[in-house]
Amino acid sequence: MSDQATRTATSTAAKITPKNTAFDYKKYRPFAFAPALPDRTWPSKTIDKAPIWASVDLRDGNQALIDPMTIEQKMRFFKTLVDVGFKEIEIGFPSAAQVEFDFARKLIEENHVPDDVTLQVLVQAREHLIARTFESLKGAKRAIVHVYNSTSRVQREKVYGKDKAEIKEIAIAGANLLVDYAAKYPETEWVFQYSPESFSQTETEYAVEVCDAVCEVWQPQNGQEVILNLPATVEASMPNVFADQVEYFCRHLTHREYVTVSLHTHNDRGCAVAAAELGVLAGADRIEGTLLGNGERTGNMDVMVMAMNLFSQGVDPELDFSNMSEIVQVVSECNNLPLHPRHPYVGELVFTAFSGSHQDAIKKSLDYNERHQDETDDIWDVAYLPIDPAHIGRSYQDVVRINSQSGKGGVAYILQRNYGFNLPRWMQIDFSGVVQKQAESVARELQNDEILQTFEDTYLQQGSFELLDYSVNNKGGEVYFNGQVQMNGDIIDIDGTGNGPLSSFINGLAQHTGKSLHIINYAEHAINPQHNSGHGIDDDTNRDNKTNANAAAYIQLNVDGEVYSGIGTCSSTVSAMLKGALSAFAQAVGAVAA
């Protein structure tokens, strides 16, 4: 084997990754805790109102951070949550750390808690921790004390070494302690919350048994407000299975009508939002989660995504995300975590189309809506855009961005929305080829100002060709053109006749140059005044036929059998079309400035 062949073989072999023999699916078993529910009802239901939302950013989200938030950061985050509209906010684990305790005291003592907002805190079912927790909430108007203990089989057997009866006794003891300590602080309206931690990996009938035992202590049927929270502490099944667990729980809980059933899903399988949505269909009343989904491992359920999902279906989410960019900034800075550009609704690229077919569909949908705005019922219906980006403070400039994969629709969208040029279809086809070559040459996305510059360089600069002066007269049904054009430094006279100013100019240009000239396509429109400052727009104060806004004219010429496109702009419609024709002709003879 030659040295070259040896090097090639070695290089090829180095690219082949050997099979990982440790990647053994046989080490796992199918999910074992799905209840038998052949008559499930949730698949035929829809969500028509928002659940009760509870933010756990300041507790569950905070405990998952490499560097937990300072009190100042937690205060900034808390105020943002209030502004968004959360009425229940879990502020921390006061018995776990002094900073958590101090934050709770700061909120209460400095009156940062609005009257309609309820603080929530988490605590394990241990007396000294519960005592410290109630102390942290002294003076609160209303508070939720959230007590929990793990009930899953793996935790019972491998972590605690206890059987089902012993685990249930821990839950009952914790429930009794909440009643005892709440009685010591009668000035506060207390809400009791219990979580069978790892509910999703607990036998559902056993989770019902434990929660029934807790309710026997708290007596929700006699007026004590109770929340039973069902966590998918580790997401271990498909979301439809979790929905079956929730529906089974709601059906079999003794005092279901007197308690609030809450869900707290995690994202280990990437389905936390789906599981929460299906869980609401299955009977849950309340959802816990975090903004942008921060949390242990792969994160908590993203409240923002679920709320915006409702919004996109015409359901009031009862949370306000209209100032999304500011909310995202607070969350990212307080968590010290970057935002993925493809994060639903809020990522930099989620409303952006690079694909030519997508861009074309977006442009046509928006154009259709503008043309028929008096005929529609104002319902959002645009291809590839599930919501109007403006509703969350996003600009339409985010929607279409240009790279080598983009097509005529995207380029046309940029020029129309940003600069007022409404290119006819034949011009879109012509210019998209120019842009694609430029994007391929630089091997990156093109910015809007680069697209405009390319547009102007290609069509709006006649180089050494310039329309200097002219007059148009109508005599006996024919239009006579007389004017001067500068070509490559020479000033020449153009005289021609035709059925209009453009045809008479083209005929005169053909006679003088000896070229065969024919108009293939022509289009024109007024440019909105907001777009006409400094973008290749010419003024012509000596011309007649002025429009109230600057005009753009698009000309496609056949010059000696080849097709060329040009554009002219001016405050005069006639001047714009003549300049467009001269631009196309200049390209034909290779006189366009580089």
Secondary structure, 3 states (H helix, E strand, C coil): CCHHHHHHHHHHHHCCCCCCCCCCHHHCCCCCCCCCCCCCCHHHCCCCCCCEEEECHHHHHHHCCCCCCCHHHHHHHHHHHHHHCCCEEEEECCCCCHHHHHHHHHHHHCCCCCCCCEEEEEEECCHHHHHHHHHHCCCCCEEEEEEEEECCHHHHHHHHCCCHHHHHHHHHHHHHHHHHHHCCCCCCEEEEEEEEECHHHCCHHHHHHHHHHHHHHHCHHHCCCEEEEEEECCCCCCHHHHHHHHHHHHHHCCCHHHCEEEEEEECCCCCHHHHHHHHHHCCCCEEEEEHHHCCCCCCECEHHHHHHHHHHCCCCCCCCCCCHHHHHHHHHHHHCCCCCCCCCCCCCCCCCECCHHHHHHHHHHHHHHHHCCCCCCCCCCECCECCCHHHHCCCHHHCECECCCCCHHHHHHHHHHHHCCCCCHHHHHHHHHHHHHHHHHHCCCECHHHHHHHHHHHHHCCCCEEEEEEEEEEECCEEEEEEEEEECCEEEEEEEEECCHHHHHHHHHHHHHCCCEEEEEEEEEECCHHHCCCCCCCCCCCCCCEEEEEEEEEEEEEECCEEEEEEEEEEEHHHHHHHHHHHHHHHHCCCCCC
